[in-house]
Amino acid sequence: MRHFDIAARDRDRVTVLGTVTPVSFLNVSASIAAGKDDYLQSLFGLRDNTHRVYTVGGDFIPSDRVSFNAGYSFERYQALSRSRQANPPAANATITYDQYQVLNTQTNPGVQVADASRNWATDGLDRAHGAMVGLEIMKIGGKVDLQMNYDYSNARADYTYIAGAVPDRTLPEEVPVDPTLPPPTALPPTRSELHRGTLDVMYALTPRVSIGMSYWYERYRVEDFTLDFQAQPDMSEARVMLLGYLYEPYTANTFWGRIIFRW
């Protein structure tokens, strides 16, 4: 669920699902979802969000002991956020920026806050590809259960910065104003890639006692201008690593074992 803002909105969304079972041991499913959120009462913040989600997958179950599944998904989100720049550059080099801010507030209260020519927007486009495969083989030799899963995701986000009004996405009651802000500087896209694989083996010592071993592999890579040294110096010094929280690239190998008793 993607909740951008807590604000009044209009949402239109449609989802189409379908499943085909050509033979008893095979089924193929697919879905398409499309929607749009409009924040018609919000002058700033998130103004709209459109999304498209496509998925396809299948299950192959040749016997009671063997099953295989695979799937692919593509997600596309586009969102427009609006803001207003109200921090003027220091015009007098003989005073500090903070002093200028105080002076500007005292002499021109609210001038730039109410100046629509200082509006700017961020048009964000997120695209994510995901793929997964899984295999399960039960009772190998009457004693071993084997499960393997692999997931892959690849995401990219592009941000287009716009000074002034956005012609095709401006509220009807707004009057477009020519911008007085300089053209924004484009920033590089952000990218992330995650590989995750698991292997689980269970061996039955007796009908009531089993032992198991699991292996979990993760490899995460990220390119994000908001996480480089200039933006996050503490993060860049590798003092923080939160697995799965997308701050820093990492590779993790995890093993664990267990004993199961049945009554």
C-alpha positions in Angstrom: 0.0 0.0 0.0 1.5 3.3 -1.1 0.2 6.1 1.2 1.9 9.4 0.1 -0.1 12.0 2.0 -2.8 12.2 4.6 -5.2 14.3 2.6 -8.5 14.3 0.8 -8.3 12.4 -2.5 -10.2 10.9 -5.3 -9.2 7.3 -6.3 -10.0 5.3 -9.4 -8.7 1.8 -9.7 -9.5 -1.4 -11.6 -7.9 -4.8 -11.3 -8.4 -7.7 -13.7 -7.4 -11.2 -12.6 -7.4 -14.4 -14.6 -6.4 -18.1 -14.2 -6.1 -20.8 -16.7 -5.8 -24.5 -15.9 -5.1 -26.4 -19.1 -4.3 -29.6 -17.3 -4.8 -30.7 -13.7 -1.1 -30.3 -12.8 -0.6 -26.9 -14.4 -2.2 -23.5 -13.9 -1.2 -20.0 -15.2 -2.5 -16.8 -13.7 -2.1 -13.1 -14.7 -3.3 -9.8 -13.4 -3.4 -6.2 -14.5 -4.1 -3.3 -12.1 -4.4 0.4 -13.1 -5.3 3.4 -11.0 -4.9 7.1 -10.2 -5.2 9.2 -7.1 -6.0 12.9 -7.4 -5.5 15.3 -4.5 -7.7 18.1 -5.8 -7.8 20.0 -2.5 -4.0 20.0 -2.1 -2.1 23.0 -3.5 1.2 21.6 -2.3 2.5 18.2 -1.5 1.4 15.2 -3.5 -1.0 16.3 -6.3 -1.5 13.0 -8.2 -0.3 9.4 -8.5 -0.9 7.0 -11.3 0.1 3.3 -11.2 0.2 0.3 -13.4 0.9 -3.2 -12.1 1.3 -6.3 -14.3 1.9 -9.9 -13.0 2.1 -13.3 -14.5 2.9 -16.6 -12.8 2.3 -20.3 -12.8 2.4 -23.5 -10.8 3.5 -26.9 -12.0 2.6 -29.8 -9.8 3.5 -33.1 -11.5 3.0 -35.2 -8.4 2.0 -35.0 -4.7 5.7 -34.7 -3.8 7.0 -32.2 -6.3 5.8 -28.7 -7.1 7.4 -25.8 -9.0 6.3 -22.2 -9.2 7.5 -19.1 -11.0 6.3 -15.5 -11.5 7.1 -12.1 -12.8 5.8 -8.6 -12.0 6.3 -5.1 -13.3 5.2 -2.0 -11.4 5.1 1.6 -12.7 4.3 4.6 -10.5 4.3 8.2 -11.5 3.6 11.0 -8.9 3.7 14.8 -9.0 4.5 16.7 -5.9 4.5 20.5 -5.7 6.2 23.0 -3.4 7.2 26.6 -3.1 10.7 28.0 -2.6 10.7 30.8 -0.1 14.4 31.1 0.8 15.9 34.0 -1.2 19.7 34.2 -1.9 21.5 36.6 0.3 21.6 40.0 -1.4 24.0 41.6 1.0 27.3 39.8 1.4 28.2 41.8 4.5 25.7 40.0 6.7 25.1 36.3 7.3 22.4 34.3 5.7 20.6 33.9 9.0 20.7 37.6 9.6 19.4 38.2 6.1 16.5 35.8 6.7 15.5 37.7 9.8 15.8 41.0 8.0 13.8 39.8 5.0 11.1 38.5 7.3 10.8 41.8 9.1 10.8 43.9 6.0 8.9 41.7 3.6 6.6 39.4 5.7 5.1 36.7 3.7 6.1 38.1 0.3 7.8 35.0 -1.1 5.5 32.6 0.8 2.6 34.0 -1.3 4.6 34.3 -4.5 3.3 31.7 -7.0 6.2 32.4 -9.3 8.4 30.5 -6.9 6.5 27.3 -7.3 8.3 24.1 -8.3 7.4 20.5 -8.7 8.9 17.0 -8.7 7.6 14.5 -11.3 8.8 11.1 -10.1 8.7 8.0 -12.1 9.3 4.6 -10.3 9.6 1.3 -12.2 10.3 -2.1 -10.6 10.8 -5.5 -12.0 10.4 -8.6 -9.9 10.9 -12.3 -10.6 10.6 -15.4 -8.4 11.0 -19.2 -8.7 10.4 -21.9 -6.2 10.9 -25.7 -6.0 9.6 -28.1 -3.4 10.4 -31.8 -3.3 8.9 -33.8 -0.4 9.9 -37.2 1.0 13.1 -37.8 -1.0 14.0 -41.4 -0.1 11.1 -41.2 2.4 13.1 -39.0 4.7 14.2 -35.7 3.2 12.1 -32.6 2.4 13.7 -29.9 0.2 12.6 -26.4 -0.5 14.3 -23.8 -2.6 13.2 -20.2 -3.4 14.8 -17.4 -5.3 13.6 -13.8 -5.6 15.0 -10.9 -7.7 13.9 -7.3 -7.9 15.3 -4.4 -9.8 14.0 -0.8 -9.3 14.7 2.6 -10.9 13.4 6.0 -10.0 13.7 9.1 -12.2 13.0 12.6 -10.9 12.2 15.5 -13.2 12.3 18.9 -11.5 10.0 21.6 -12.9 10.0 25.4 -12.1 6.7 27.1 -12.3 3.3 25.6 -13.2 2.9 22.2 -14.7 0.6 22.8 -17.7 -1.2 19.5 -18.0 -1.6 18.9 -14.2 -2.6 22.3 -12.8 -5.8 22.8 -10.9 -8.6 24.4 -12.9 -8.9 27.4 -10.6 -5.1 28.1 -10.7 -3.7 30.9 -12.9 -0.4 29.8 -14.4 2.5 32.2 -13.5 5.8 32.4 -15.2 8.5 31.2 -12.8 11.2 33.4 -11.3 13.2 30.5 -10.1 16.3 29.3 -12.1 15.9 26.1 -14.1 16.4 23.2 -11.6 19.4 20.9 -11.8 18.7 17.4 -12.9 19.8 14.6 -10.6 20.8 11.1 -11.6 18.3 8.3 -11.3 18.2 6.1 -8.2 18.7 2.3 -8.7 18.4 -0.7 -6.5 18.8 -4.4 -7.0 18.1 -7.2 -4.6 18.8 -11.0 -4.9 17.4 -13.3 -2.2 17.7 -17.1 -2.2 16.8 -19.6 0.4 17.5 -23.3 0.8 15.7 -25.4 3.4 16.3 -29.1 4.1 14.5 -31.3 6.6 15.6 -34.9 7.5 13.4 -37.3 9.5 15.4 -39.2 12.0 12.3 -41.0 13.3 8.6 -40.5 12.6 8.5 -38.1 15.6 11.9 -36.3 15.4 13.3 -34.3 12.5 16.3 -32.1 12.0 16.6 -29.2 9.6 19.0 -26.7 8.1 18.4 -23.5 6.3 20.5 -21.1 4.3 19.6 -17.6 3.4 21.5 -15.5 0.9 20.9 -11.8 0.2 22.8 -9.4 -2.1 21.6 -5.8 -2.2 23.0 -3.0 -4.3 21.9 0.6 -4.4 22.8 3.9 -6.3 21.1 6.8 -4.6 22.2 10.4 -4.6 20.3 10.9 -1.2 22.6 8.3 0.4 26.1 9.5 -0.8 28.7 11.1 1.4 27.5 14.6 0.9 23.9 13.7 1.8 24.6 11.2 4.6 28.2 11.4 5.8 27.5 9.1 8.8 25.9 6.5 6.6 28.8 6.6 4.2 31.2 5.7 7.1 29.4 2.4 7.4 28.4 3.0 11.0 24.9 1.9 10.2 23.7 -1.2 8.4 20.0 -2.1 8.4 19.3 -5.3 6.4 16.4 -4.9 4.0 16.0 -1.1 4.8 17.7 0.1 1.6 20.4 2.3 3.2 23.6 0.6 2.2 24.7 -2.2 -0.2 25.4 -5.4 1.5 25.8 -9.1 1.0 24.6 -11.5 3.8 24.9 -15.2 4.3 22.8 -16.7 7.1 22.7 -20.3 8.4 20.5 -21.8 11.1 19.4 -25.2 12.2 16.4 -26.6 14.1 15.1 -29.8 15.7 11.4 -30.7 15.4 9.6 -33.0 17.9 6.1 -34.3 17.0 3.5 -35.6 19.5 
